[in-house]
Amino acid sequence: MKLKQQGFSLIELVIVIVILGLLAATAIPRFLNVTDDAEDASVDGVAGGLATAVSFVRAQWEVDGRLNASVLLDGTSVSLDTRFGYPTGTTNTNATAMNSTRCQEVFDSVLQNAPRNVLANQDASDVRYTVSVLGGAGGSSISIDGITVNNLDLCVYHQVASLVLNPTSGVPTPAPDLTTADAKGVIYNPGTGQVLSFTQTPFTP
């Protein structure tokens, strides 16, 4: 006795293909947003960690009686501006004399296992963040002595995944700032201790 083998009909196949097409049309946009959401979450996580570490430095400075130009944080000496009490590097003690290297020192010295980073004019192919400074862009703040200090600097930490790198040199092109399209990152003001994350540009601190 022969068994009759029967496959799917053309109509059944068409129905399956239509259903798969509908599922794909609704699911693909969600998967496309996963990368952006993950990058945003990463930036927010780094910003939260940096803000916590900055507050630890300030708290230790308060405990020390506001007398020292540096504090010891997890065995690492962190310098700060005695007018404000927020970290400014490993040797620098002036929130209006920051540069990219000093901003990098803040990032690396206050964060445990800081994300790999380089200065914004270096090869960023194998790191997660670039570091730059915006001189005088941080506005003003009132010191503990009641004196207004103007032209505070801003440290900017750009997420490399949101930048365009030169395919040959690996250097971000153009040099990233707060107007770079689609750039994401973290801003730190050493005069106010404020840490902000940004996931949309242009950004106004």
C-alpha positions as MATLAB code, in Angstrom:
seq = 'MKLKQQGFSLIELVIVIVILGLLAATAIPRFLNVTDDAEDASVDGVAGGLATAVSFVRAQWEVDGRLNASVLLDGTSVSLDTRFGYPTGTTNTNATAMNSTRCQEVFDSVLQNAPRNVLANQDASDVRYTVSVLGGAGGSSISIDGITVNNLDLCVYHQVASLVLNPTSGVPTPAPDLTTADAKGVIYNPGTGQVLSFTQTPFTP';
ca = [
       0.000    0.000    0.000;
       1.510    3.297   -1.079;
       1.518    6.288    1.265;
       0.565    9.517   -0.382;
       3.039   12.344    0.395;
       1.641   15.813    0.301;
       3.525   19.125    0.712;
       2.307   22.627    1.383;
       0.096   24.223   -1.190;
       1.060   27.466   -2.855;
      -1.605   29.337   -0.912;
      -0.298   28.012    2.399;
       3.243   29.078    1.524;
       2.065   32.554    0.556;
       0.179   32.904    3.847;
       3.283   31.865    5.822;
       5.464   34.326    3.909;
       2.973   37.148    4.528;
       2.876   36.353    8.252;
       6.687   36.296    8.432;
       6.802   39.610    6.578;
       4.402   41.197    9.062;
       6.418   39.894   12.005;
       9.653   41.174   10.482;
       8.152   44.594    9.819;
       7.240   45.013   13.484;
      10.316   43.362   15.014;
      13.172   44.835   12.935;
      12.717   48.443   14.122;
      12.920   47.227   17.721;
      16.170   45.403   17.052;
      17.600   48.478   15.314;
      16.917   50.559   18.426;
      18.663   48.084   20.721;
      22.132   49.385   19.793;
      21.177   52.999   20.423;
      19.550   52.095   23.716;
      22.633   50.156   24.795;
      24.927   53.085   23.922;
      22.693   55.507   25.829;
      22.640   53.201   28.847;
      26.424   52.909   28.739;
      26.843   56.689   28.706;
      24.390   57.097   31.569;
      26.238   54.424   33.543;
      29.594   56.146   33.120;
      28.043   59.494   34.031;
      26.525   58.010   37.173;
      29.816   56.423   38.193;
      31.748   59.635   37.593;
      29.213   61.711   39.546;
      29.440   59.311   42.490;
      33.244   59.351   42.446;
      33.325   63.158   42.295;
      31.020   63.319   45.312;
      33.331   60.912   47.182;
      36.282   63.228   46.532;
      34.316   66.210   47.758;
      33.129   64.317   50.847;
      36.675   63.234   51.722;
      37.852   66.824   51.298;
      35.129   67.952   53.709;
      36.143   65.258   56.209;
      39.746   66.467   55.953;
      38.597   69.927   57.015;
      38.825   71.617   53.625;
      42.541   72.053   54.254;
      44.161   69.881   51.607;
      44.731   70.418   47.889;
      44.440   66.662   47.377;
      42.678   63.663   48.868;
      43.410   59.954   48.894;
      40.739   57.971   47.068;
      41.186   54.185   47.129;
      44.940   54.626   47.412;
      45.136   57.183   44.601;
      46.018   60.810   45.233;
      43.515   63.123   43.550;
      44.156   66.866   43.346;
      41.355   69.397   43.640;
      40.678   73.106   43.499;
      40.502   74.250   47.132;
      37.986   76.926   46.149;
      35.432   74.227   45.291;
      36.646   70.819   46.458;
      36.131   68.927   43.194;
      38.807   66.859   41.400;
      41.024   68.613   38.855;
      43.625   65.947   38.037;
      46.631   64.430   39.784;
      48.711   67.605   40.178;
      46.588   70.495   38.905;
      44.611   72.466   41.526;
      42.833   75.023   39.339;
      39.395   74.510   37.776;
      40.163   77.247   35.229;
      43.472   75.686   34.126;
      42.225   72.338   32.862;
      43.479   70.714   29.681;
      42.723   67.410   27.974;
      45.415   65.546   29.903;
      44.131   66.820   33.242;
      40.579   65.857   32.308;
      41.893   62.397   31.469;
      43.615   62.251   34.864;
      40.295   62.993   36.572;
      38.559   60.240   34.598;
      41.256   57.645   35.299;
      41.955   58.517   38.934;
      38.438   58.771   40.373;
      36.781   55.896   38.497;
      37.504   52.296   39.414;
      38.290   50.449   36.184;
      37.736   53.556   34.080;
      36.720   52.823   30.478;
      39.679   52.820   28.079;
      40.211   56.328   26.751;
      42.586   58.539   24.770;
      42.846   62.229   24.045;
      40.562   63.369   21.233;
      43.482   63.898   18.831;
      44.770   60.328   19.209;
      43.902   56.963   17.658;
      40.605   55.927   19.236;
      40.135   52.653   17.363;
      40.496   50.393   20.395;
      39.098   52.553   23.189;
      35.650   53.500   24.422;
      36.002   57.230   25.124;
      37.919   60.252   23.917;
      38.838   63.108   26.223;
      38.874   66.829   25.440;
      38.470   70.138   27.229;
      36.346   73.179   26.447;
      38.214   76.092   27.975;
      36.063   78.664   29.735;
      32.822   76.972   28.642;
      31.706   75.981   32.143;
      30.314   79.346   33.182;
      30.870   80.544   36.739;
      30.564   79.256   40.281;
      30.790   80.685   43.768;
      33.759   79.448   45.802;
      33.542   78.400   49.455;
      34.799   81.918   50.290;
      31.839   83.499   48.504;
      33.871   84.698   45.517;
      32.474   84.262   42.010;
      34.918   82.454   39.731;
      34.298   82.844   36.004;
      35.489   80.955   32.917;
      35.393   77.472   34.398;
      36.584   74.742   32.050;
      34.574   71.718   30.967;
      35.876   68.184   30.554;
      34.137   66.287   27.752;
      34.248   62.513   27.406;
      32.865   61.379   24.039;
      31.721   57.819   23.460;
      33.804   56.514   20.551;
      30.937   54.394   19.214;
      29.043   57.617   18.452;
      31.935   59.278   16.571;
      33.275   58.999   13.037;
      36.903   57.856   12.986;
      39.407   58.450   10.225;
      39.822   54.996    8.622;
      43.591   55.426    8.376;
      44.595   57.175   11.600;
      41.683   56.226   13.862;
      41.441   59.858   15.009;
      37.896   61.254   15.373;
      37.079   63.375   12.323;
      36.091   66.117   12.708;
      37.419   66.760   16.209;
      34.435   66.124   18.511;
      32.747   68.883   20.487;
      29.268   69.495   21.843;
      27.896   70.229   18.374;
      29.148   67.029   16.721;
      26.203   65.316   15.068;
      24.909   62.191   16.846;
      27.732   62.333   19.405;
      27.135   60.947   22.888;
      29.133   61.336   26.057;
      29.653   62.849   29.479;
      30.477   66.376   30.645;
      32.223   67.229   33.902;
      32.570   70.707   35.398;
      35.450   70.822   37.940;
      34.173   74.089   39.393;
      30.669   72.904   40.242;
      31.156   69.143   40.401;
      28.266   68.730   37.974;
      28.303   65.649   35.746;
      25.903   65.442   32.809;
      25.382   62.848   30.108;
      24.320   63.826   26.618;
      22.884   61.573   23.931;
      21.695   64.244   21.534;
      23.553   67.113   19.934;
      23.899   70.024   19.799;
      24.129   70.147   23.595;
      24.104   73.296   25.721;
      25.575   72.836   29.215;
];
